Amino acid sequence: MTTNPPPAELTPFHIAFPVHDIDAARRFYGGLMALPEGRSAPTWIDYDLFGHQIVAHLKPGMAAADNHSNPVDGHDVPVPHFGGVLGMDQFDALAERLKAAGVRFVIEPYVRFKGEVGEQATMFFLDPSGNALEFKAFKDRSLLFAK
């Protein structure tokens, strides 16, 4: 098995996603998720998601998110989704903060692919606009892309 270790310094990605309410997005991403806020305007807000730039853009009249899912390890994983790969301590702290705030999980925090290559802690939940987020953690992050 050959894996490529993560680069010493990752290049940040950028993703923009629709929200139905900028104030609700600010409370969720800046408040509950505690992500640092960057630039903003009345119709968008930049956030630092563990060194990556995500941007909540107001989409007036936004319909409810399409709740399509695919089966993965016995769970229905929402598609599309985005999130981050955290350290195990960060993952546990985020999971506890979300539970304490009463966040309803799409998939409760658990360890997926137990005992297999790619074993990881994972959790899925929705933002106030119905965007699905996944956060995961590996005991050994060098196995992120292992087959």
C-alpha positions in Angstrom: 0.0 0.0 0.0 1.4 3.3 -1.1 0.1 6.6 0.4 1.1 10.2 -0.2 1.7 11.9 3.1 0.0 15.3 3.4 2.2 18.2 2.2 4.1 20.0 5.0 1.9 23.0 4.3 -1.5 22.5 2.8 -2.7 25.0 0.2 -6.0 26.4 1.5 -9.1 25.8 -0.5 -12.0 28.2 -1.0 -15.7 27.2 -1.2 -18.8 29.5 -1.4 -22.2 28.1 -0.4 -25.7 29.5 -0.2 -27.5 30.5 2.9 -31.1 31.7 3.4 -30.3 34.1 6.3 -26.9 35.9 6.8 -27.6 36.5 10.5 -28.4 32.9 11.2 -25.2 31.9 9.3 -23.2 34.3 11.4 -24.7 32.9 14.7 -24.0 29.3 13.5 -20.5 29.6 11.9 -19.1 32.5 14.0 -21.0 31.7 17.2 -21.6 28.0 17.6 -18.8 26.8 15.4 -16.4 29.6 16.7 -14.9 30.1 13.3 -13.0 33.4 12.9 -14.8 35.8 10.6 -13.0 37.6 7.8 -14.3 40.1 5.4 -18.1 40.5 5.0 -20.8 42.5 3.3 -24.6 42.5 3.7 -24.8 39.5 1.4 -21.8 37.4 2.3 -19.4 36.5 5.1 -15.9 34.9 4.9 -14.9 32.4 7.6 -11.6 30.7 8.4 -12.4 26.9 8.5 -9.1 25.6 10.0 -7.0 27.6 7.5 -9.4 27.3 4.6 -11.7 30.0 3.3 -15.5 29.3 3.3 -17.9 32.0 2.3 -21.6 32.0 3.2 -23.5 33.9 0.4 -27.1 35.0 0.8 -29.4 33.4 -1.7 -32.8 35.1 -1.5 -35.7 32.7 -1.9 -33.4 29.7 -1.3 -35.4 26.5 -1.2 -34.8 23.8 1.3 -31.7 21.8 0.6 -32.1 18.6 -1.5 -31.5 15.8 1.1 -30.0 13.2 -1.2 -27.7 10.7 0.5 -25.5 7.7 -0.4 -24.9 4.7 1.8 -21.5 4.6 3.6 -20.6 2.2 6.3 -24.3 1.6 7.2 -25.3 5.3 7.3 -27.0 7.6 4.8 -24.3 10.3 4.1 -25.8 13.6 2.8 -24.6 14.8 -0.6 -23.3 17.4 -1.1 -21.4 18.2 2.1 -18.2 19.9 3.2 -16.2 20.2 6.4 -12.8 19.5 7.8 -10.3 16.9 9.0 -9.4 17.7 12.6 -7.1 16.3 15.2 -8.9 13.8 17.6 -8.9 16.3 20.5 -10.4 19.0 18.2 -13.0 16.6 16.9 -14.1 15.5 20.5 -14.2 19.2 21.6 -16.4 20.2 18.6 -18.7 17.2 19.1 -19.2 18.1 22.8 -19.8 21.8 22.0 -22.4 20.8 19.3 -24.1 18.3 21.7 -24.2 20.9 24.5 -25.9 23.4 22.1 -28.5 20.8 21.2 -27.5 20.4 17.5 -29.4 17.6 15.8 -26.9 15.3 14.1 -27.7 13.7 10.7 -25.1 11.1 11.8 -24.0 11.1 15.4 -20.3 11.2 16.1 -18.9 7.7 15.8 -15.9 5.7 14.5 -16.4 4.5 10.9 -14.5 1.7 9.1 -13.4 0.4 12.5 -10.3 -1.8 12.3 -9.9 -1.0 8.5 -7.6 1.2 6.6 -9.3 4.6 6.8 -10.7 4.2 10.3 -11.9 7.6 11.3 -14.2 9.5 13.7 -16.9 11.3 11.8 -20.1 13.3 12.4 -22.6 15.1 10.1 -25.0 17.9 10.9 -26.8 20.7 9.1 -26.3 24.5 9.2 -29.5 26.7 9.5 -29.9 26.7 5.7 -29.7 22.9 5.4 -26.1 22.7 4.2 -24.6 19.4 5.3 -21.2 19.5 7.2 -18.9 16.6 8.0 -16.0 16.8 10.4 -13.7 13.8 10.8 -10.5 12.8 12.6 -7.9 10.1 12.1 -5.7 8.6 14.8 -3.0 8.7 12.0 -3.7 11.6 9.6 -1.1 10.1 7.1 -3.8 7.5 6.3 -6.2 10.2 5.0 -5.9 8.9 1.4 -4.9 5.3 2.1 -6.7 2.5 0.2 
